[in-house]
Amino acid sequence: MQLDLSQDVGALTARIVDIESVSGDERALADAVEEALLPHGHLKVFRDGDAVVARTDLGRSERVVIAGHIDTVPVAGNLPSRVEGDLLYGCGTSDMKSSVAVMLRLAAGLTEPNRDVTYIFYDCEEIEAERNGLRRLSLNHPDWLAGDFAVLMEPTDGLIEGGCQGTLRAEIVARGTRAHSARSWLGVNAVHGIQPILATLTAYQARQPVVDGLEYHEGLNAVGVRGGVAGNVIPDECVVTVNYRFAPDLDLQQAEQHVREVFAGFEVRLTDGAPGARPGLTHPVAAAFTGAVGGTPRAKLGWTDVSLFSRLGIPAVNFGPGDPNLAHQRGEFVSLEKIAASERAMLTWLS
C-alpha cells in the first residue's frame, strides 16, 4: 500500500489509519512508511524490524528526535476510517496515526530544517515493554536515537505534556487454609481475607505533587483479583493485582517501597514496573519548543516512552494532535483541524 506524502495531512492520516497495524503486525505500514521516505534525497533511511528511522545530516548545531509508534490496540469494528464534519473516526486516529501523518509530512517537506532531525516510526508500543520497538532500537542502534531533545508525538490534544508518570504493578497476596466447602470452619478463606486490602485501596489518598512546576496526580488501584480452586474448596490463596501510577519525583525503587509500606503485613510481589520522567522543560531546546508551540504545558498523566529518552539523558516532551482521553476507545476520533494545527506548530519550530 502506497502513501502519498503530498496529500493534505488529514487525508494522509485517513490513509494510514486504513492500513491495519495492530501490535505485532505492523509490517504493511512499516513497508509503506519506508517506501514513502526512501525517494527523498535529503533523508537517510534505516530500518530495524518494523521500525523505520529517517535522518537529516546537515551539520546543524542541534539534533532533535521526533518519535511516534505505528501500532494500535486491536481493531474494534472501527475500520475503515470515516469522516464526519471535522472529525476523523477509526482505530488509531488519536493514538497515534494522526501524529505519524504529521511526522511523515515534516520528514518529506522539510528539506532544510533549522535543526537536524531524526524521525523514528516504531513498532510494538502498545504491548509489553520487552517488545517495544524504541527499546529495541536503543539496544541495537543507540546512535540512531542520539539527540539534544526529543518530542514524542503521543496524543496530548495539541498541548505540551511534560515528563510522564511511572507505573508499577504488584500482587498483594492474602493467605488462608484450604478445606472442603462443606466443612468450611476447618479452613480459612483467602478470598474473604482480601477485605483489608480492598479497604486500604478505598481509603488511599493519592499524592498530587508538583514536579518542576507541573502537577501530577498519582493513583493506586486494584486492576484484578485472582482466587479460588474449585466450586467445593475453600481457597488458600487470593491475589489482588494493583497498579501504582507515581509521579516522577519517585524512582522505581521508592515506588516499590511505598507500595510495600501501604500493604504492610501482606506478601507483596512486584510483577512489572517502569520509571517516569521529569518534565525537563527548563532545557534551552525545550524552552524554544515551548515558545514555538505556545500554550501552557501540563503534566503527562500516564507512562510514555519519554521515560526511555530520559534514561538516555535526552530531555523530552509529549506533543501530538490526538486527545488522550479517546485512546483505545471503539469510537476513537481526532479533529482534522487539530492535526493541521500540530503540523503548523512543528513547522514553525523547525523552519
Residue, then its C-alpha position, 0 to 999 in steps of 0.5 A: m500500500q502506497l502513501d502519498l506524502s503530498q496529500d493534505v495531512g488529514a487525508l494522509t492520516a485517513r490513509i494510514v489509519d486504513i492500513e491495519s497495524v495492530s501490535g505485532d503486525e505492523r509490517a504493511l505500514a512499516d513497508a509503506v512508511e519506508e517506501a514513502l521516505l526512501p525517494h527523498g534525497h535529503l533523508k537517510v533511511f534505516r530500518d530495524g524490524d518494523a521500525v523505520v528511522a529517517r535522518t537529516d545530516l546537515g551539520r546543524s548545531e542541534r539534533v532533535v528526535i521526533a518519535g511516534h509508534i505505528d501500532t494500535v490496540p486491536v481493531a474494534g469494528n472501527l475500520p475503515s476510517r470515516v469522516e464526519g464534519d471535522l472529525l476523523y473516526g477509526c482505530g488509531t486516529s488519536d493514538m497515534k496515526s494522526s501524529v505519524a501523518v504529521m511526522l511523515r509530512l515534516a520528514a518529506g517537506l522539510t528539506e532544510p530544517n533549522r535543526d537536524v532531525t531524526y524521525i523514528f516510526y516504531d513498532c510494538e508500543e502498545i504491548e509489553a515493554e520487552r517488545n517495544g520497538l524504541r527499546r529495541l532500537s536503543l539496544n541495537h542502534p543507540d546512535w540512531l536515537a542520539g539527540d539534544f531533545a526529543v518530542l514524542m508525538e503521543p496524543t496530548d490534544g495539541l498541548i505540551e505534556g511534560g515528563c510522564q508518570g511511572t507505573l508499577r504493578a504488584e500482587i498483594v497476596a492474602r493467605g488462608t487454609r484450604a478445606h472442603s466447602a462443606r466443612s468450611w470452619l476447618g479452613v480459612n478463606a483467602v478470598h474473604g481475607i482480601q477485605p483489608i486490602l480492598a479497604t486500604l485501596t478505598a481509603y488511599q489518598a493519592r499524592q498530587p505533587v508538583v514536579d518542576g512546576l507541573e502537577y501530577h496526580e498519582g493513583l493506586n488501584a486494584v486492576g484484578v483479583r485472582g482466587g479460588v480452586a474449585g466450586n467445593v474448596i475453600p481457597d488458600e490463596c487470593v491475589v489482588t493485582v494493583n497498579y501504582r501510577f507515581a509521579p516522577d519525583l519517585d524512582l522505581q525503587q521508592a515506588e516499590q517501597h511505598v507500595r510495600e509500606v501501604f500493604a504492610g503485613f501482606e506478601v507483596r510481589l512486584t510483577d512489572g514496573a517502569p520509571g517516569a520522567r521529569p518534565g525537563l522543560t527548563h532545557p534551552v531546546a525545550a524552552a524554544f519548543t515551548g515558545a514555538v508551540g505556545g500554550t501552557p504545558r501540563a503534566k503527562l498523566g500516564w507512562t510514555d516512552v519519554s521515560l526511555f529518552s530520559r534514561l538516555g539523558i535526552p530531555a523530552v516532551n509529549f506533543g501530538p494532535g490526538d486527545p488522550n482521553l479517546a485512546h483505545q476507545r471503539g469510537e476513537f476520533v481526532s479533529l482534522e483541524k487539530i492535526a493541521a494545527s500540530e503540523r503548523a506548530m512543528l513547522t514553525w519550530l523547525s523552519 
